[in-house]
C-alpha cells in the first residue's frame, strides 16, 4: 500500500535507485514509491485485490 498515493495497492516489482517500483495488481503502468511511504496490505486489502484481479481476468474470458 503506497500511503504517499492515497493507499494505492501495488505489487513490488523491484528497485529504481532509492525508490521501490510498484505495479497495480490488475495490471497497468508501474510507478515509483518512497520506501518509507509503503506498508504491507492487510488481509482484507489483499483479498479485495485478488477478487478484483480474478474479476478482470474472467471479463477477458480467461480462467
N, C-alpha and C positions, 0 to 999 in steps of 0.2 A: 504494500500500500504506500503510494507516494503521497505523503502528507503535505508536501510542497505544491501538489496539484489536486487539492480537494479530495484526498484519499482515493486517487485513481489506482486501480488494480492493474498490476502488470507482472509478467514473468521475468525473472532475472535472466539476461542473455549474455552478460559479460561486462567488461570494463572498457571505458573510453577515458583514458587518463585517470583523473581523480573521481570521475563520475561512474555511476552504475548505469548500464543500458537495460531498459525495461521494454517489454512488448505487451500489448493488450492480449489477454487470454484468447479472445476470439479472432485474433489476427489484426493486422494493421501496422501502421508505422511505429517504429521504435522511438523511444525518447530517452534522454539522459536525465538522471536524477542525482541529487546530492545524497550520498550515503546516510548522512545524519537525518535526512528527512524521509527515510524509508523505514517501514516497520513490517513485520510479518502479518499477513492476513489471518484473521481469526477463523475458526471452523465454519461459521455461518457465511462469512465472506467468501471463503473458498468454495463452499457448496453452491452459493449463488453463481459464482463464476463458472463452475463446472456445468451447471444446468444451462446457463446461457450459451456456453460453448457447444454443448450437445444439441441444443435447440437450433443453433446456427448451422451446424453440420446436417441435421435432419432436414432443414428447409432447403438445403442444397442437394438433397437426395443422397447424402452419404450416411452410413451407419454410425 
